[in-house]
Amino acid sequence: MCMKLKFYTEQVLTVLLVVVILPWMITMLLHGKMSQIYEKIQRETRYISVKSGDETETISLEEYVLEVTAAELPADTEEEAVKAQMVLVRTNAYRQLLAGKVREKERMSLTDMELNGYGEKFRKAQKATRGQILTYDGEPILASYHKISAGQTRNGSEVFHSDQYPYLSSKACPGDKDAPDYRQSIQIDDSWRNMEIEEKDSAGYVLRLKLDDAEMSGEEFRIKLGLPSAAFRLEKNGDGIFVITSGNGHGLGMSQYTARQLAKNGTGYQEILAYFFDKTRLEHICDR
């Protein structure tokens, strides 16, 4: 009788273990694991307000990074250069997200990305760099970039007359001089005939110019006339006044053209970023 009772008890306990306790333990373990996964997703997923025309929409930060990078680079850009660009776009967006600002930036829709051959490579680069930003002294940097430098990038202290951006130091980009449209000649209105360039920085970009009694910065002049670069010289001849420009963009931070050349030569995106931005660190926004 005792043997039967013992056997019966063992069977009941086994059934309870298999049918009730074990599933409960598995459920608790899975629930804990799923909670951790959910919390991680929540930490990694940021949303950003983006202005499109007269409307403001809210999209995920990663979607924004993907769409902006696709609008900034050709579809055949080397993957490591795409990754470097994505880190910079994400850094700037996160920096402004912390400041509560609304972004307004040219973007390429996900549908257009697929139609134009951006899809697989750009999504792969986004996944590989997801959540990564570039920081200096624990804070997101001013992640500047431009298409082509004038042969070297600019020093932030010369441009901003401040030591606030020590990571924006001048870097040699000799290959940029071989880029298409590196040098351009643009004829300007004769009303600028008396203009004089008064100061250039060490990278060859105009800091200050003068027309009669009025002064303006080289960047103001570039934007006003729609010039590709503030690295320019003037030529005056019988045909008129010409601005001869070098490079394309403001010249600060990463040259996209040099980044592509480095990527072609096997340089990884971490090294590309380290070259252009001194003493910075790659961090993950979920760790902040």
Steps between C-alpha positions, in 0.01 A plus 500: 500500500778740593686418178188574293438826685861605446479415131172687466646804678805502273276487194289791625811706574641419156178608333496822703862568406449438128154648458500788749834594652729454198282705260467766771879517541552516124237773474669701774841460337365597159309791649818623666697456176230671293485783749875548465473493119208744507684735732808486275289583195341789688842635598633472144193641325489877490247709309566833338277779372574589139363796311375423148370813332234647725449177694695333779512122524649267758715209379753269660854631522631198307256554214608864489868398488433260213302753293740792552809293421342375178433861400861598581694225319495324161365144499841355406674647808724250675333340802757619757458858378121458528544382860717801584240734351220332695682549829539871423135544395384317813732706720367829368140383526549373856677824596201701382256250650654571840460872433131452412541633147303398191712370215459617142719306261476360149402134516442213258190293563538128567316424177732723295797335669388160373426633152842666478701201621582624852305238693710202604841667548366803684276290727799278579710806591219637715468170686876482557514851650158505669498737796863609458596865542830687518580678825768727640538537875176303541285724278378453139726695266417750228532229236588710195553358154522626142536358150855603402763699688737751344785253557478508878217546746461813709598568857195568717680756715573712191144478370314556826769707677447269796658197665158341549557243224852360553413183307456704180865528402645531152564170321683440173279381213733516198285260297212748503680697229432209263125509565261592217399866523776570753577825322226715350490840333189712556444839344351754738328835463714802416375669819760290686791643300642696795481207738820411684587185692641612834566175687520125441542216746783245495297265275449772235139593578404867496424629848437864418446712190418863437290683242537876524427568868306177565653180637371143502632154574600257229213270597248785472634575152487131403137465610394834351634408155432126521868408462617143563775610740643793694849395392533730201700761317393776263591545135421821313543524126333650196222242515398589855562394860541132583510316831725193481394258777671194648303218660131475581345588835606684815819296548448406866519146636487198271559526127261248346728462198805412711285272718407307186861474389602373843217243491613384156843436648356281775473752785215428742246761601640524854842593361346745252320681781810493723702663222266794451392556862780514757463333840136404449330176607233279351222456755159338498199717582337222708795521741440869567 
